[in-house]
Amino acid sequence: MQRFTSSDGTTRFLIPLHDGHLIESVLIPRPDRLTLCVSSQVGCGLGCTFCLTGQLGFTRDLTADEIVSQALLMLEGSAKRFSVVFMGMGEPLQNYDNVMQSVRFMHDDHGFALPMSRITISTAGLLPAIERLAAEPLFPNLSISLTGVTNRTRDELMPINRKYPVEAIMDVVRNLPLARQKRVMFELVMMDGVTDSVEDAESLSQMLEDMRVKVNLIPLNAAEEIPYRPAKPEAILRFQHILVRNGTAAFIRKNRGNDVSSACGQLKKTGRGGGPLVPLGTHL
């Protein structure tokens, strides 16, 4: 295993599996808690055009043991309060059974004893799996990567939209019980001239006006391999203001670990990193 530590304290783990494949996990420290970002697949097959992980393609699903082991490796015996987010490599809801088995372990008193409010599953919008999750007795936080507000934009950025368009995603979330709807967050990757317009902000506000969800605005992490640029800070603030003015809670994510390729959309099994490299010799 290799470990890359950012100037802001974020650590990216490059972990070899028993069959020689590699996955990545990210530890994000804060003064009062840790956030453990785990992968659910080797690579990703969804091909989102703004994400480096999507350029790897899909290799295989991770087992529940491989998912849980990532958290154990990152904790290294720490007694700090922590949360787990399924926002690493892969589409978690494509690996539904293994992801939910690991979630049940993390929640169980004989596992990590984490409340469901400290477990987040991220998805690009696999509607049948979201509907299946809605029927589960346990419901974690659900983060849905919307990014494009219109089908035209989302079709370009996220090919999955051609099968599960924006309106269908909204309908599924709207039909959730209120207590579960409050656990949903829509994420938008903010790209200059692509997803940051006033018109998009107004349209999204109208879509969400009868829902109790939150919105997370994520500045794009630029890379040579990606044909988009980050939205300007003033455009992101304007977008947030429109949402908040119209009654939707909206937050701007502070990116962490960019200098060691550990920020959102940067995981691509690279050995490059701006921080010190620590060879640990561990594998899953």
C-alpha positions as semicolon CSV with decimal commas, in nm:
position;residue;x (nm);y (nm);z (nm)
1;M;0,000;0,000;0,000
2;Q;0,115;0,354;-0,073
3;R;0,005;0,663;0,111
4;F;0,011;1,024;-0,014
5;T;-0,047;1,307;0,234
6;S;-0,167;1,650;0,125
7;S;-0,059;1,983;0,268
8;D;-0,410;2,010;0,418
9;G;-0,378;1,673;0,596
10;T;-0,592;1,472;0,354
11;T;-0,439;1,130;0,283
12;R;-0,491;0,917;-0,028
13;F;-0,431;0,543;0,001
14;L;-0,337;0,338;-0,306
15;I;-0,423;-0,017;-0,206
16;P;-0,338;-0,341;-0,390
17;L;-0,598;-0,616;-0,374
18;H;-0,528;-0,989;-0,351
19;D;-0,565;-1,027;-0,731
20;G;-0,324;-0,743;-0,814
21;H;-0,585;-0,478;-0,890
22;L;-0,560;-0,137;-0,725
23;I;-0,818;0,077;-0,548
24;E;-0,803;0,413;-0,373
25;S;-0,942;0,540;-0,044
26;V;-0,922;0,888;0,107
27;L;-0,897;0,996;0,471
28;I;-1,015;1,352;0,536
29;P;-0,928;1,476;0,886
30;R;-1,107;1,756;1,066
31;P;-1,047;1,883;1,420
32;D;-1,347;1,699;1,561
33;R;-1,381;1,395;1,332
34;L;-1,257;1,194;1,038
35;T;-1,428;1,128;0,706
36;L;-1,341;0,796;0,541
37;C;-1,404;0,793;0,166
38;V;-1,419;0,432;0,040
39;S;-1,434;0,274;-0,306
40;S;-1,699;0,022;-0,407
41;Q;-1,556;-0,097;-0,741
42;V;-1,225;-0,126;-0,920
43;G;-1,261;0,159;-1,169
44;C;-1,600;0,280;-1,291
45;G;-1,801;0,200;-1,600
46;L;-2,032;0,502;-1,614
47;G;-1,799;0,722;-1,820
48;C;-1,887;1,064;-1,676
49;T;-1,685;1,305;-1,891
50;F;-1,568;1,525;-1,601
51;C;-1,432;1,240;-1,387
52;L;-1,088;1,079;-1,415
53;T;-1,207;0,758;-1,249
54;G;-1,457;0,712;-1,532
55;Q;-1,170;0,704;-1,780
56;L;-1,042;0,383;-1,619
57;G;-1,346;0,179;-1,715
58;F;-1,494;-0,095;-1,496
59;T;-1,288;-0,396;-1,379
60;R;-1,487;-0,561;-1,099
61;D;-1,702;-0,508;-0,791
62;L;-1,546;-0,507;-0,446
63;T;-1,661;-0,757;-0,185
64;A;-1,811;-0,633;0,141
65;D;-1,491;-0,741;0,318
66;E;-1,279;-0,532;0,079
67;I;-1,501;-0,229;0,139
68;V;-1,494;-0,257;0,519
69;S;-1,119;-0,327;0,519
70;Q;-1,054;0,012;0,359
71;A;-1,211;0,182;0,660
72;L;-1,011;-0,034;0,902
73;L;-0,684;0,050;0,723
74;M;-0,755;0,424;0,733
75;L;-0,862;0,424;1,098
76;E;-0,544;0,246;1,213
77;G;-0,691;0,213;1,561
78;S;-0,799;0,578;1,589
79;A;-1,070;0,642;1,848
80;K;-1,181;0,966;1,679
81;R;-1,542;1,014;1,578
82;F;-1,578;0,930;1,207
83;S;-1,814;0,909;0,913
84;V;-1,800;0,688;0,602
85;V;-1,884;0,810;0,252
86;F;-1,909;0,582;-0,052
87;M;-1,759;0,843;-0,283
88;G;-1,439;0,673;-0,392
89;M;-1,394;0,469;-0,709
90;G;-1,702;0,314;-0,866
91;E;-2,081;0,347;-0,865
92;P;-2,193;0,205;-0,528
93;L;-2,545;0,117;-0,638
94;Q;-2,413;-0,100;-0,921
95;N;-2,258;-0,313;-0,646
96;Y;-2,573;-0,298;-0,436
97;D;-2,557;-0,622;-0,235
98;N;-2,193;-0,586;-0,126
99;V;-2,234;-0,216;-0,047
100;M;-2,543;-0,277;0,165
101;Q;-2,376;-0,568;0,345
102;S;-2,089;-0,337;0,437
103;V;-2,334;-0,064;0,544
104;R;-2,513;-0,309;0,774
105;F;-2,178;-0,405;0,931
106;M;-2,081;-0,041;0,980
107;H;-2,415;0,030;1,147
108;D;-2,425;-0,283;1,364
109;D;-2,332;-0,260;1,732
110;H;-2,082;-0,541;1,676
111;G;-1,930;-0,357;1,380
112;F;-1,855;0,018;1,378
113;A;-2,184;0,111;1,553
114;L;-2,223;0,408;1,319
115;P;-2,563;0,578;1,306
116;M;-2,706;0,585;0,955
117;S;-2,671;0,964;0,960
118;R;-2,292;0,913;0,943
119;I;-2,297;0,683;0,638
120;T;-2,344;0,832;0,290
121;I;-2,391;0,646;-0,037
122;S;-2,325;0,842;-0,355
123;T;-2,486;0,754;-0,687
124;A;-2,498;0,889;-1,041
125;G;-2,871;0,815;-1,041
126;L;-2,943;0,442;-1,087
127;L;-3,317;0,466;-1,037
128;P;-3,406;0,097;-0,984
129;A;-3,138;0,075;-0,715
130;I;-3,256;0,399;-0,551
131;E;-3,608;0,255;-0,541
132;R;-3,469;-0,064;-0,388
133;L;-3,278;0,140;-0,130
134;A;-3,597;0,332;-0,046
135;A;-3,759;0,004;0,061
136;E;-3,473;-0,096;0,293
137;P;-3,528;-0,088;0,671
138;L;-3,200;0,102;0,699
139;F;-3,160;0,421;0,491
140;P;-2,824;0,602;0,489
141;N;-2,768;0,952;0,359
142;L;-2,805;0,950;-0,020
143;S;-2,598;1,179;-0,238
144;I;-2,715;1,200;-0,601
145;S;-2,473;1,340;-0,858
146;L;-2,696;1,558;-1,072
147;T;-2,438;1,801;-1,215
148;G;-2,638;1,892;-1,526
149;V;-2,975;2,051;-1,453
150;T;-3,112;1,994;-1,804
151;N;-3,122;1,662;-1,989
152;R;-2,926;1,814;-2,276
153;T;-2,635;1,905;-2,047
154;R;-2,656;1,590;-1,836
155;D;-2,664;1,368;-2,148
156;E;-2,327;1,518;-2,246
157;L;-2,171;1,494;-1,901
158;M;-2,325;1,172;-1,768
159;P;-2,426;0,907;-2,026
160;I;-2,646;0,736;-1,763
161;N;-2,891;1,025;-1,802
162;R;-3,004;0,883;-2,137
163;K;-3,154;0,593;-1,943
164;Y;-3,251;0,772;-1,621
165;P;-3,323;1,139;-1,703
166;V;-3,345;1,430;-1,463
167;E;-3,726;1,425;-1,434
168;A;-3,730;1,056;-1,339
169;I;-3,471;1,115;-1,066
170;M;-3,677;1,401;-0,925
171;D;-3,993;1,187;-0,922
172;V;-3,824;0,908;-0,726
173;V;-3,687;1,147;-0,463
174;R;-4,017;1,336;-0,442
175;N;-4,194;1,009;-0,357
176;L;-3,966;0,928;-0,065
177;P;-4,111;0,963;0,285
178;L;-4,027;1,306;0,422
179;A;-3,786;1,170;0,686
180;R;-3,585;0,999;0,411
181;Q;-3,615;1,284;0,164
182;K;-3,437;1,505;0,418
183;R;-3,139;1,266;0,395
184;V;-3,095;1,332;0,021
185;M;-2,838;1,572;-0,121
186;F;-2,806;1,663;-0,487
187;E;-2,449;1,732;-0,597
188;L;-2,355;1,959;-0,886
189;V;-2,003;1,977;-1,025
190;M;-1,959;2,341;-1,115
191;M;-1,799;2,393;-1,457
192;D;-1,738;2,727;-1,625
193;G;-2,002;2,797;-1,888
194;V;-2,149;2,446;-1,860
195;T;-2,330;2,402;-1,527
196;D;-2,305;2,742;-1,357
197;S;-2,563;2,964;-1,527
198;V;-2,835;3,171;-1,362
199;E;-3,089;2,986;-1,577
200;D;-2,973;2,651;-1,440
201;A;-2,995;2,778;-1,083
202;E;-3,349;2,906;-1,138
203;S;-3,455;2,581;-1,309
204;L;-3,314;2,370;-1,026
205;S;-3,490;2,588;-0,770
206;Q;-3,821;2,523;-0,943
207;M;-3,757;2,147;-0,953
208;L;-3,682;2,136;-0,581
209;E;-3,939;2,383;-0,448
210;D;-4,164;2,109;-0,303
211;M;-3,882;1,892;-0,167
212;R;-3,683;1,896;0,158
213;V;-3,345;1,812;0,008
214;K;-3,007;1,984;0,014
215;V;-2,769;2,083;-0,267
216;N;-2,391;2,058;-0,263
217;L;-2,200;2,269;-0,515
218;I;-1,860;2,117;-0,597
219;P;-1,600;2,321;-0,787
220;L;-1,459;2,104;-1,067
221;N;-1,113;1,963;-1,004
222;A;-0,942;2,046;-1,331
223;A;-0,705;1,807;-1,508
224;E;-0,536;1,792;-1,847
225;E;-0,749;1,491;-1,938
226;I;-1,077;1,676;-1,873
227;P;-1,211;1,926;-2,132
228;Y;-1,377;2,154;-1,874
229;R;-1,266;2,432;-1,642
230;P;-1,384;2,511;-1,290
231;A;-1,662;2,764;-1,252
232;K;-1,553;3,103;-1,126
233;P;-1,605;3,157;-0,750
234;E;-1,848;3,442;-0,811
235;A;-2,060;3,221;-1,040
236;I;-2,078;2,948;-0,774
237;L;-2,176;3,202;-0,507
238;R;-2,445;3,343;-0,738
239;F;-2,580;2,992;-0,799
240;Q;-2,591;2,926;-0,424
241;H;-2,763;3,257;-0,356
242;I;-3,043;3,178;-0,603
243;L;-3,106;2,838;-0,445
244;V;-3,106;2,973;-0,089
245;R;-3,326;3,267;-0,185
246;N;-3,580;3,022;-0,325
247;G;-3,581;2,806;-0,012
248;T;-3,329;2,527;-0,083
249;A;-3,035;2,470;0,152
250;A;-2,720;2,488;-0,060
251;F;-2,356;2,445;0,037
252;I;-2,025;2,492;-0,143
253;R;-1,780;2,209;-0,089
254;K;-1,426;2,302;0,002
255;N;-1,208;2,069;-0,200
256;R;-0,944;1,881;-0,004
257;G;-0,634;1,695;-0,115
258;N;-0,606;1,835;-0,467
259;D;-0,226;1,834;-0,450
260;V;-0,217;1,453;-0,405
261;S;-0,496;1,369;-0,653
262;S;-0,743;1,276;-0,381
263;A;-1,020;1,528;-0,446
264;C;-1,358;1,454;-0,602
265;G;-1,320;1,300;-0,950
266;Q;-0,941;1,266;-0,930
267;L;-0,904;0,900;-0,830
268;K;-0,737;0,712;-1,114
269;K;-0,492;0,474;-0,941
270;T;-0,194;0,705;-0,993
271;G;0,126;0,687;-0,793
272;R;0,177;1,060;-0,827
273;G;0,125;1,285;-0,527
274;G;0,244;1,614;-0,395
275;G;0,297;1,485;-0,041
276;P;0,546;1,235;0,099
277;L;0,519;0,874;-0,020
278;V;0,507;0,614;0,257
279;P;0,541;0,248;0,147
280;L;0,348;0,033;0,394
281;G;0,344;-0,312;0,229
282;T;-0,020;-0,382;0,315
283;H;-0,269;-0,537;0,074
284;L;-0,632;-0,648;0,091
